[in-house]
Amino acid sequence: MQGSTDLGKLVLRVVLGVLILFHGVSKLMHGPGYVLGVVAHAGLPSILAYGVYIGEVAAPVMLLLGLWTRIGALIIVINMIVALALVHLAQLTSLADTGGWALELQGMYLGTALAIALLGAGRFSMGGSNGRWN
């Protein structure tokens, strides 16, 4: 049974890592302009906008490699909380046209990252299953 548990952890890591990384690569290609605007509008220091690259590029790579997985997942949790607070707060109690929660994708990212932070990387990782931070 342990093998299927480790395989499940791998699936969670890869799916979340790839999907979040797409957002990070898009921001790398188009620059930090949008995020800088959101951070400035919130009255926060502009340097905080560059944290999105940690949360959407570095942390997903950590998940994909299974290296410092719990830390990478916690970074994504923080990234998602900040995104919800700065960009999606008005949608928190809204439903989409299809009847689902308007923030179901963001909620799934947040929940999956939290699960990975609690579960760790599993055996199929660069850190193995015995690493303290994996």
Number of C-alpha atoms within 10 A of each C-alpha: 6 9 11 9 13 19 16 15 21 23 13 18 28 18 16 22 26 17 13 19 21 14 15 21 14 13 18 14 8 10 11 15 10 12 20 18 13 16 18 15 11 13 9 12 10 16 10 12 18 13 15 23 18 16 24 27 23 18 28 29 21 22 31 23 19 27 21 21 32 25 18 27 30 20 23 30 22 15 20 21 17 14 16 18 13 15 14 14 14 10 13 14 9 13 13 11 8 7 8 10 16 17 18 13 10 16 16 12 20 21 14 19 28 18 18 25 22 14 15 28 34 25 20 16 23 18 18 16 16 11 16 11 17 27
